[in-house]
Amino acid sequence: MNATISSPERILSASVLVIGTGGAGLRASIELAERGVDVLAVGKRRAHDAHTTLAAGGINAALGTMDPDDSWQQHAADTLRESYFLADPAIVETVARGAARGIDDLERWGMPFAREDDGRISQRFFGAHTYRRTCYAGDYTGLEIQRTLMRRAAELRVPIVDTVYITRLLVSEGRIFGAYGFDIVDGTPVVIHADAVILAAGGHTRIWRNTSSRRDENTGDSFRLAALAGARIRDAELVQFHPSGILEPTDAAGTLVSEAARGEGGILRNALGERFMERYDPERMELSTRDRVALASFTEIAEGRGTANGGVLLDVSHLPREQILDKLPRVYRTLIDLQMLDITEQPIVIAPTAHYSMGGVWVRADDHGTGVDGLYAIGEASSGLHGANRLGGNSLIELLVYGRITGEEASDYVRGLTDVRRDPAAIAEARAEVSGLLAADSDGARTETPRRLQRALRDLMTEYAGVVRNERGLVAGLEKLAVLEERATRITAHPDIAGFDDVAHAFDLYGSLLAARATLECALERRETRGCHNRSDFPEESGDLRGNFVWTPTAGPVFEPLAEAPESFRDLAAVVADDSVDGKLVE
């Protein structure tokens, strides 16, 4: 029996609406609540199980507890250099300067950081960091951060509704006035009146076949919501492929093995037993940058030195068992649960997996405003910090720093408003979009299902826009994408007594299609190899492309050069460019 939306629209209101209940959304909500602002946080999955909980390895801040010579300037320099100079220097400086305060906030709220015997917060190396600056809680760091923020939000009585799917942002004359969506459980339409919206709904890595994201998350929601509201998308083509996602079982392909496994001394070998990082980065070896390790693994597999199921081997079995159980408990448990594999005795078969959207909604450095009045974006939904390669541990500190800043800025914004404009036509358009999916298919024209098209899109992106790309493949990908976009006009949703997940899948698909188009079009224009973006037909880095491609549905990608970094960390970030093509696939 098909369900339909028959109940009247539910009207909610708040001074600030936060979309997303992961770490970024919770940190912004906490700041707003502490400032006495009426805030409402909504999400499409249970808040205790947000994507933040999967962040295993750690969170960065130049505390100097282990290496006294560390500084915010060095943290900024490492971030800028490893972004391949595509990060916004002002955003980099803001995060590096504010990192220690972010750690202090977590400490005050009870975060159980690992500590040295004398009580200092422990810090460990992550790939490409100059010093030990990654704080952690075993390899459950993201989970503990989410728990800490949930506790603080509960203390402040922040209202959280984690069964609402937002389908549209509501805009009147260039200014946000709320959002429209529906309740996933019973289908009730929801109109939310809000003077400002903070978008914290994640990235778009679920549009690849192997991904560390779980089903129904990171499907490009933020891209679509922001773009349709008039915002722009930056660096869509810059997607981090984490070197270590498992391959089996199939339904868990892409599940992450934390970078902490390499940080603790894990060794990468090919099927021949060779420690292959000696060929790609003999100095840093397994502690090289994520993009280099991912490309190295991809190359080993592509050139026939991979395992039978298309992977390479990550081995920690030479480490003391006690070290593994203490420092890598989640990795140990995950492999036991999924493969009955004891990593203290056997290596793990891994391959690169789509892991992090380094691009996202374009934002200003000072407040993460999007250029649409009253609309902000934070966390993986935003862009500007990571450029063409994200340092492990930087994503968690970013959400702490900009969650606080954006909460402060949104508070000031709503307090300063003198009038509120609402547009019934915008609400009617959003309403019609949802009801159209549920309308009876009297002529039999709507025959497409969201899940089937999602699978086709993931196959397309994996084949044509994976670790290594070229013009021929990107053009072919765009041609096939156009076919999927046309088919998507004929999808229908069939909710049943179990809920309205089918409607959510349809909107997931809409977001994924838009994100895929932005990614393919920007990747086609970036005719160079830089960081995570490997063009086999353009294997060299281009000085002319030191900047960002900013995308809109109407104008496509537009190139914007970047400002120079300030002197405070510019010299620290200066390195001799690696212009060799060793380890890169060349046509």
C-alpha positions as CSV (number, residue, x, y, z in Angstrom):
1,M,0.0,0.0,0.0
2,N,1.4,3.4,-1.0
3,A,1.5,6.2,1.6
4,T,0.7,9.8,0.7
5,I,1.2,13.0,2.5
6,S,-2.2,13.9,3.8
7,S,-1.4,15.8,7.0
8,P,-1.2,19.6,7.0
9,E,2.1,21.3,6.9
10,R,3.9,21.6,10.2
11,I,5.2,25.1,10.8
12,L,8.3,25.5,12.9
13,S,10.3,28.6,13.6
14,A,13.6,29.7,15.0
15,S,15.9,32.6,14.8
16,V,18.6,30.4,13.3
17,L,18.1,27.0,11.6
18,V,21.1,24.6,11.6
19,I,20.9,21.9,8.9
20,G,23.0,18.9,9.9
21,T,23.5,17.4,13.4
22,G,27.1,16.3,13.1
23,G,30.0,18.0,14.8
24,A,29.8,21.2,12.7
25,G,26.1,21.7,13.2
26,L,26.2,20.9,16.9
27,R,29.2,23.2,17.5
28,A,27.3,26.1,15.8
29,S,24.1,25.3,17.7
30,I,26.0,25.3,21.0
31,E,27.5,28.7,20.3
32,L,24.0,30.1,19.4
33,A,22.4,28.7,22.5
34,E,25.2,30.0,24.7
35,R,24.5,33.5,23.3
36,G,20.8,33.2,24.0
37,V,19.7,32.8,20.4
38,D,16.6,30.7,19.5
39,V,18.2,27.8,17.5
40,L,16.8,24.7,15.9
41,A,19.0,21.9,14.6
42,V,17.6,19.4,12.1
43,G,19.0,16.4,10.3
44,K,18.1,13.4,8.2
45,R,19.8,10.7,10.3
46,R,20.0,10.1,14.1
47,A,22.3,12.7,15.7
48,H,24.1,10.2,17.8
49,D,25.1,8.4,14.5
50,A,26.2,11.4,12.4
51,H,29.1,11.1,10.0
52,T,31.4,12.8,12.5
53,T,31.4,9.6,14.5
54,L,33.4,7.9,11.7
55,A,36.4,10.3,12.0
56,A,38.8,8.0,13.7
57,G,42.3,9.4,13.8
58,G,42.5,12.7,15.5
59,I,42.1,16.5,15.7
60,N,44.9,19.0,15.0
61,A,46.1,21.9,17.1
62,A,49.7,23.2,17.6
63,L,49.6,22.8,21.4
64,G,53.3,22.0,21.6
65,T,52.8,19.4,24.3
66,M,54.9,16.8,22.6
67,D,57.0,19.1,20.3
68,P,57.5,22.5,21.9
69,D,58.8,24.0,18.6
70,D,55.3,23.6,17.0
71,S,53.3,26.8,16.4
72,W,50.1,27.9,14.7
73,Q,52.2,29.4,11.9
74,Q,53.8,26.0,11.2
75,H,50.3,24.3,11.3
76,A,49.2,26.9,8.8
77,A,52.2,26.4,6.6
78,D,51.8,22.6,6.6
79,T,48.1,23.0,5.7
80,L,48.8,25.5,2.9
81,R,51.7,23.5,1.4
82,E,49.9,20.2,1.5
83,S,46.8,21.9,-0.1
84,Y,49.1,22.4,-3.1
85,F,48.6,26.1,-2.5
86,L,44.9,26.0,-3.4
87,A,43.7,26.7,0.1
88,D,42.4,30.2,1.0
89,P,45.3,31.6,3.1
90,A,42.9,33.6,5.3
91,I,40.8,30.5,6.1
92,V,44.0,28.5,6.8
93,E,45.2,31.2,9.3
94,T,41.8,31.4,11.0
95,V,41.7,27.6,11.6
96,A,45.4,27.3,12.7
97,R,45.1,30.3,15.1
98,G,41.8,29.1,16.6
99,A,42.7,25.4,16.9
100,A,44.0,25.6,20.5
101,R,40.7,27.3,21.6
102,G,38.8,24.5,19.9
103,I,40.6,21.9,21.9
104,D,40.1,23.9,25.1
105,D,36.3,24.0,24.4
106,L,36.2,20.2,24.1
107,E,38.3,19.8,27.3
108,R,35.9,22.0,29.2
109,W,32.9,19.9,28.0
110,G,34.5,16.7,29.1
111,M,36.2,15.3,26.0
112,P,38.3,12.2,27.0
113,F,41.5,12.9,25.2
114,A,44.4,10.4,25.4
115,R,46.9,11.8,27.8
116,E,50.6,11.3,28.8
117,D,51.5,10.1,32.3
118,D,51.9,13.7,33.5
119,G,48.4,14.7,32.3
120,R,49.3,16.4,29.1
121,I,47.2,15.8,26.1
122,S,48.9,13.2,23.9
123,Q,49.7,14.2,20.3
124,R,50.9,12.0,17.5
125,F,52.1,12.3,13.9
126,F,49.8,12.2,11.0
127,G,51.0,12.1,7.4
128,A,52.8,15.3,6.2
129,H,52.7,17.1,9.5
130,T,56.0,18.7,10.6
131,Y,55.4,18.0,14.3
132,R,53.2,15.8,16.4
133,R,50.0,17.9,16.7
134,T,47.1,15.4,16.3
135,C,45.2,14.9,19.6
136,Y,43.1,11.8,19.8
137,A,40.9,9.4,21.8
138,G,42.2,6.0,20.6
139,D,40.8,5.7,17.1
140,Y,37.3,6.8,18.2
141,T,38.1,10.5,18.2
142,G,35.1,11.6,16.0
143,L,32.8,9.5,18.1
144,E,34.0,11.0,21.3
145,I,33.7,14.5,19.9
146,Q,30.2,13.9,18.8
147,R,29.3,12.5,22.2
148,T,30.9,15.5,23.9
149,L,29.0,18.0,21.7
150,M,25.7,16.1,22.2
151,R,26.1,16.3,26.0
152,R,26.8,20.0,25.8
153,A,23.9,20.6,23.5
154,A,21.6,18.7,25.9
155,E,22.8,20.8,28.8
156,L,21.8,23.9,26.8
157,R,18.5,22.2,25.8
158,V,19.2,22.7,22.1
159,P,16.2,21.4,20.2
160,I,17.3,18.7,17.7
161,V,14.9,17.1,15.2
162,D,16.8,14.3,13.4
163,T,14.0,13.0,11.2
164,V,13.6,16.0,8.9
165,Y,14.9,16.0,5.4
166,I,15.4,19.6,4.0
167,T,14.6,19.7,0.3
168,R,14.8,23.5,-0.4
169,L,16.1,26.7,1.2
170,L,13.6,29.5,1.2
171,V,14.8,32.8,-0.3
172,S,13.2,36.1,-0.8
173,E,15.0,38.9,-2.8
174,G,18.4,37.3,-2.1
175,R,17.8,36.8,1.6
176,I,17.1,33.5,3.5
177,F,13.9,33.2,5.4
178,G,13.9,29.5,6.2
179,A,13.6,26.0,4.7
180,Y,11.2,23.4,3.4
181,G,11.2,19.7,4.0
182,F,9.4,16.7,5.2
183,D,9.5,14.2,8.1
184,I,11.1,11.0,7.0
185,V,9.0,8.9,9.4
186,D,5.5,10.0,8.6
187,G,5.9,12.3,5.5
188,T,4.5,15.4,7.2
189,P,5.6,18.5,5.2
190,V,7.6,20.9,7.3
191,V,7.9,24.7,6.8
192,I,10.7,26.2,8.9
193,H,10.7,30.0,9.3
194,A,14.2,31.2,10.2
195,D,16.1,34.5,9.9
196,A,19.4,32.7,9.1
197,V,20.4,29.2,8.1
198,I,23.7,27.4,8.8
199,L,24.3,24.6,6.3
200,A,26.3,21.8,7.8
201,A,25.0,18.8,5.8
202,G,28.2,17.3,4.6
203,G,29.8,16.7,1.2
204,H,29.3,14.5,-1.9
205,T,31.6,11.5,-1.6
206,R,28.7,9.0,-1.8
207,I,28.5,9.5,-5.5
208,W,31.5,7.2,-6.0
209,R,31.2,3.4,-5.7
210,N,33.9,2.9,-3.0
211,T,33.4,5.5,-0.3
212,S,34.0,5.8,3.4
213,S,30.5,7.4,3.7
214,R,27.6,5.2,4.6
215,R,24.4,4.8,2.7
216,D,22.3,7.9,2.5
217,E,24.9,10.4,3.7
218,N,27.2,12.8,1.8
219,T,25.0,12.6,-1.3
220,G,25.5,16.2,-2.3
221,D,22.6,17.7,-0.4
222,S,24.6,20.8,0.6
223,F,25.7,21.4,-3.0
224,R,22.1,21.4,-4.3
225,L,20.5,23.4,-1.4
226,A,23.1,26.1,-1.6
227,A,23.2,26.3,-5.4
228,L,19.4,26.6,-5.8
229,A,19.4,29.3,-3.2
230,G,21.9,31.4,-5.2
231,A,25.3,30.3,-3.6
232,R,28.3,29.0,-5.5
233,I,30.3,25.8,-5.3
234,R,34.1,25.9,-5.1
235,D,36.6,23.1,-5.9
236,A,34.0,20.5,-6.7
237,E,36.7,18.5,-8.5
238,L,39.0,18.3,-5.5
239,V,37.9,15.1,-3.8
240,Q,40.2,13.2,-1.4
241,F,40.6,9.5,-2.1
242,H,41.7,8.0,1.2
243,P,44.4,5.4,0.6
244,S,42.8,2.7,2.8
245,G,39.3,1.5,2.3
246,I,38.5,-2.1,2.7
247,L,37.1,-4.1,-0.3
248,E,35.1,-6.8,1.4
249,P,32.4,-7.5,2.1
250,T,30.9,-5.8,-1.0
251,D,28.2,-3.9,0.9
252,A,30.9,-2.4,3.2
253,A,33.4,-1.6,0.4
254,G,35.2,1.6,1.1
255,T,34.8,1.4,4.9
256,L,37.8,3.2,6.2
257,V,40.9,1.9,7.9
258,S,42.1,4.9,9.9
259,E,45.2,6.8,8.8
260,A,46.3,6.2,12.4
261,A,47.2,2.6,11.2
262,R,50.0,4.2,9.1
263,G,50.7,6.8,11.8
264,E,51.4,4.0,14.3
265,G,53.8,2.3,11.9
266,G,51.7,0.3,9.4
267,I,53.5,-0.8,6.3
268,L,52.1,-0.8,2.7
269,R,53.1,-3.7,0.4
270,N,51.9,-4.9,-3.0
271,A,51.0,-8.5,-3.9
272,L,54.7,-9.1,-4.6
273,G,55.6,-8.2,-1.0
274,E,57.4,-5.0,-2.1
275,R,57.2,-2.0,0.2
276,F,56.1,0.2,-2.7
277,M,56.1,3.6,-1.1
278,E,59.9,3.6,-1.6
279,R,59.2,4.3,-5.2
280,Y,56.8,7.3,-4.6
281,D,58.1,9.1,-1.5
282,P,61.2,7.4,-0.1
283,E,61.6,10.0,2.7
284,R,58.1,10.0,4.2
285,M,57.1,6.5,3.1
286,E,53.7,5.6,4.6
287,L,53.6,9.0,6.3
288,S,53.4,10.7,3.0
289,T,50.4,12.8,2.0
290,R,47.1,11.1,1.5
291,D,47.0,12.0,-2.2
292,R,50.4,10.5,-2.9
293,V,49.7,7.3,-1.0
294,A,46.3,7.0,-2.8
295,L,47.9,7.5,-6.2
296,A,50.7,5.1,-5.3
297,S,48.3,2.4,-4.4
298,F,46.1,3.1,-7.5
299,T,49.2,2.8,-9.7
300,E,50.4,-0.4,-8.1
301,I,46.9,-1.9,-8.7
302,A,46.6,-0.5,-12.2
303,E,50.0,-1.8,-13.2
304,G,49.2,-5.4,-12.1
305,R,51.0,-5.6,-8.8
306,G,47.8,-5.6,-6.7
307,T,46.0,-8.4,-5.0
308,A,43.6,-10.7,-6.8
309,N,40.6,-8.6,-5.7
310,G,42.2,-5.3,-6.7
311,G,43.9,-4.0,-3.6
312,V,47.2,-3.6,-1.8
313,L,48.2,-4.8,1.7
314,L,48.4,-2.7,4.8
315,D,50.2,-4.6,7.6
316,V,50.3,-3.7,11.3
317,S,51.0,-7.3,12.5
318,H,54.6,-6.5,13.3
319,L,53.5,-4.0,15.9
320,P,53.0,-5.1,19.6
321,R,49.5,-6.5,20.1
322,E,49.0,-4.2,23.1
323,Q,49.8,-1.1,20.9
324,I,47.2,-2.2,18.3
325,L,44.5,-2.8,20.9
326,D,45.3,0.5,22.6
327,K,45.8,2.8,19.6
328,L,43.7,1.1,16.9
329,P,40.8,-0.5,18.7
330,R,38.2,0.6,16.1
331,V,40.2,-0.8,13.2
332,Y,40.7,-4.1,15.1
333,R,37.0,-4.4,15.9
334,T,35.9,-3.4,12.4
335,L,38.0,-6.1,10.7
336,I,36.9,-8.7,13.2
337,D,33.3,-7.8,12.6
338,L,33.3,-7.5,8.8
339,Q,36.0,-10.1,7.8
340,M,36.8,-12.2,10.9
341,L,40.4,-10.8,10.3
342,D,42.8,-10.4,13.2
343,I,45.0,-7.5,12.2
344,T,47.5,-8.4,14.9
345,E,48.3,-11.5,12.8
346,Q,47.3,-10.7,9.2
347,P,47.5,-7.8,6.8
348,I,44.5,-5.9,5.6
349,V,43.5,-5.7,1.9
350,I,42.8,-2.1,1.0
351,A,42.3,0.3,-2.0
352,P,41.7,4.0,-2.4
353,T,38.2,5.1,-1.4
354,A,36.4,8.4,-1.9
355,H,36.7,10.0,1.5
356,Y,36.3,13.7,1.7
357,S,34.9,16.6,-0.3
358,M,37.6,19.2,-0.1
359,G,35.4,21.4,-2.2
360,G,32.0,22.6,-1.3
361,V,30.0,25.8,-0.9
362,W,32.0,29.0,-1.5
363,V,32.3,30.9,1.8
364,R,34.0,34.1,3.1
365,A,37.0,33.6,5.3
366,D,35.8,35.9,8.1
367,D,32.3,34.5,8.8
368,H,31.7,31.6,6.3
369,G,28.9,33.5,4.8
370,T,27.9,32.3,1.3
371,G,27.1,35.6,-0.4
372,V,23.4,34.9,0.1
373,D,22.2,37.0,3.0
374,G,21.6,34.9,6.1
375,L,23.1,31.7,4.7
376,Y,26.3,30.2,6.1
377,A,28.1,26.9,5.4
378,I,30.5,25.0,7.6
379,G,32.2,21.7,7.9
380,E,32.4,19.4,4.9
381,A,29.6,21.4,3.3
382,S,32.0,24.4,2.9
383,S,35.3,24.9,1.1
384,G,38.6,26.8,1.3
385,L,40.7,25.1,3.9
386,H,41.9,21.9,2.2
387,G,42.6,22.9,-1.4
388,A,43.9,19.9,-3.4
389,N,44.9,17.8,-0.4
390,R,43.5,17.7,3.2
391,L,45.8,17.0,6.1
392,G,44.5,14.2,8.3
393,G,43.0,15.7,11.5
394,N,42.2,19.1,10.0
395,S,38.5,18.4,9.3
396,L,37.6,18.0,12.9
397,I,39.4,21.2,14.1
398,E,37.8,23.1,11.2
399,L,34.3,22.3,12.5
400,L,35.2,23.4,16.0
401,V,36.7,26.7,14.9
402,Y,34.2,27.7,12.3
403,G,31.2,26.3,14.2
404,R,32.0,28.8,16.9
405,I,32.7,31.7,14.5
406,T,29.6,31.1,12.4
407,G,27.4,30.7,15.5
408,E,28.7,34.1,16.7
409,E,28.2,35.7,13.3
410,A,24.7,34.3,12.8
411,S,23.8,35.6,16.2
412,D,24.9,39.1,15.4
413,Y,23.1,38.9,12.0
414,V,19.7,38.0,13.3
415,R,19.9,40.5,16.2
416,G,20.6,43.2,13.6
417,L,17.7,42.5,11.3
418,T,15.0,45.2,11.2
419,D,12.6,43.4,8.9
420,V,11.8,39.9,7.7
421,R,10.6,39.2,4.2
422,R,8.9,35.9,3.2
423,D,7.8,34.8,-0.2
424,P,4.8,32.5,-0.5
425,A,5.8,31.7,-4.0
426,A,9.1,30.2,-2.8
427,I,7.2,27.9,-0.4
428,A,4.7,26.9,-3.1
429,E,7.6,25.9,-5.4
430,A,9.2,23.8,-2.7
431,R,5.8,22.2,-1.9
432,A,5.1,21.4,-5.5
433,E,8.5,19.7,-5.9
434,V,7.7,17.2,-3.1
435,S,4.1,16.6,-4.0
436,G,5.0,16.0,-7.6
437,L,7.1,13.0,-6.6
438,L,4.1,11.6,-4.8
439,A,1.5,12.3,-7.4
440,A,-0.3,9.3,-8.9
441,D,1.4,8.1,-12.1
442,S,-1.7,7.9,-14.1
443,D,-0.1,7.7,-17.5
444,G,2.7,5.3,-16.6
445,A,5.4,7.7,-17.6
446,R,7.2,7.7,-14.3
447,T,9.0,4.4,-14.3
448,E,12.5,5.3,-12.9
449,T,13.5,4.5,-9.3
450,P,16.0,6.6,-7.3
451,R,18.1,3.7,-6.1
452,R,18.7,2.4,-9.6
453,L,19.9,5.8,-10.9
454,Q,22.0,6.3,-7.8
455,R,23.9,3.1,-8.6
456,A,24.3,4.1,-12.2
457,L,25.7,7.5,-11.1
458,R,28.2,5.9,-8.7
459,D,29.4,3.6,-11.5
460,L,29.8,6.5,-13.8
461,M,31.8,8.7,-11.4
462,T,34.0,5.7,-10.5
463,E,34.8,5.0,-14.1
464,Y,35.3,8.5,-15.4
465,A,36.2,10.7,-12.3
466,G,38.1,8.5,-10.0
467,V,41.7,8.7,-8.7
468,V,43.1,9.3,-12.3
469,R,41.2,11.3,-14.9
470,N,41.5,12.5,-18.5
471,E,39.6,14.6,-21.0
472,R,38.2,11.7,-23.0
473,G,36.8,10.1,-19.8
474,L,35.4,13.3,-18.4
475,V,33.6,14.2,-21.6
476,A,32.2,10.7,-21.8
477,G,31.1,11.0,-18.2
478,L,29.3,14.3,-18.9
479,E,27.5,12.6,-21.9
480,K,26.3,9.8,-19.7
481,L,25.4,12.1,-16.9
482,A,23.0,14.0,-19.3
483,V,21.2,10.7,-19.9
484,L,20.8,10.1,-16.2
485,E,19.6,13.6,-15.6
486,E,16.9,13.1,-18.3
487,R,15.9,9.8,-16.7
488,A,15.7,11.5,-13.3
489,T,12.8,13.6,-14.6
490,R,10.8,10.4,-14.7
491,I,11.4,9.1,-11.2
492,T,8.7,8.5,-8.7
493,A,8.6,7.7,-5.0
494,H,6.6,5.0,-3.3
495,P,6.5,5.5,0.4
496,D,5.0,2.7,2.5
497,I,4.0,2.0,6.0
498,A,7.7,1.8,7.0
499,G,8.3,5.5,6.2
500,F,9.2,8.0,3.5
501,D,12.8,6.9,2.8
502,D,11.9,6.6,-0.9
503,V,11.2,10.3,-1.1
504,A,14.5,11.0,0.7
505,H,16.3,8.8,-1.9
506,A,14.8,10.8,-4.7
507,F,16.2,14.1,-3.2
508,D,19.5,12.4,-2.5
509,L,19.6,11.6,-6.2
510,Y,18.8,15.2,-7.1
511,G,21.7,16.4,-5.0
512,S,24.1,13.8,-6.3
513,L,23.3,14.6,-9.9
514,L,24.0,18.3,-9.4
515,A,27.2,17.5,-7.4
516,A,28.4,15.1,-10.2
517,R,27.9,17.8,-12.9
518,A,29.8,20.3,-10.9
519,T,32.6,17.8,-10.3
520,L,32.9,16.7,-13.9
521,E,32.8,20.2,-15.4
522,C,35.4,21.5,-13.0
523,A,37.6,18.5,-13.4
524,L,37.5,19.0,-17.2
525,E,38.6,22.6,-16.8
526,R,41.5,21.9,-14.4
527,R,43.9,20.8,-17.0
528,E,46.8,19.9,-14.7
529,T,47.8,17.4,-12.1
530,R,47.8,18.9,-8.6
531,G,47.3,17.0,-5.3
532,C,44.3,14.7,-5.4
533,H,43.4,15.8,-9.0
534,N,45.4,13.5,-11.3
535,R,45.1,14.2,-15.1
536,S,46.9,11.5,-17.0
537,D,46.7,13.8,-20.1
538,F,48.1,16.8,-18.1
539,P,50.7,15.2,-15.7
540,E,52.4,18.5,-14.8
541,E,51.2,21.2,-12.3
542,S,50.3,24.5,-14.0
543,G,51.3,27.8,-12.4
544,D,48.4,29.4,-14.3
545,L,45.9,27.3,-12.4
546,R,46.8,28.3,-8.9
547,G,43.3,29.2,-7.9
548,N,39.8,27.8,-7.6
549,F,37.1,26.8,-10.0
550,V,33.8,28.3,-8.7
551,W,30.7,26.7,-10.2
552,T,27.0,27.6,-10.6
553,P,24.3,25.7,-12.5
554,T,23.9,28.5,-15.0
555,A,27.5,29.7,-15.6
556,G,29.4,26.4,-15.0
557,P,33.0,26.7,-13.7
558,V,34.7,30.1,-13.5
559,F,38.4,30.4,-12.5
560,E,39.3,32.7,-9.6
561,P,43.0,33.3,-8.7
562,L,44.0,33.1,-5.1
563,A,45.6,35.7,-2.8
564,E,49.2,35.2,-1.5
565,A,49.7,33.9,2.0
566,P,50.7,36.4,4.7
567,E,54.3,36.7,5.6
568,S,53.6,35.1,9.0
569,F,53.7,31.6,7.5
570,R,54.4,32.1,3.8
571,D,58.1,31.3,4.1
572,L,57.4,28.2,6.2
573,A,55.2,26.9,3.4
574,A,57.6,27.6,0.6
575,V,59.1,24.4,-0.8
576,V,60.7,23.4,-4.0
577,A,58.0,22.3,-6.4
578,D,58.0,18.6,-7.2
579,D,57.5,18.8,-11.0
580,S,58.5,15.2,-11.8
581,V,55.9,12.8,-13.1
582,D,57.3,9.7,-11.4
583,G,54.5,7.7,-9.9
584,K,51.9,9.4,-12.1
585,L,50.1,7.7,-14.9
586,V,51.0,9.3,-18.2
587,E,49.3,8.7,-21.5
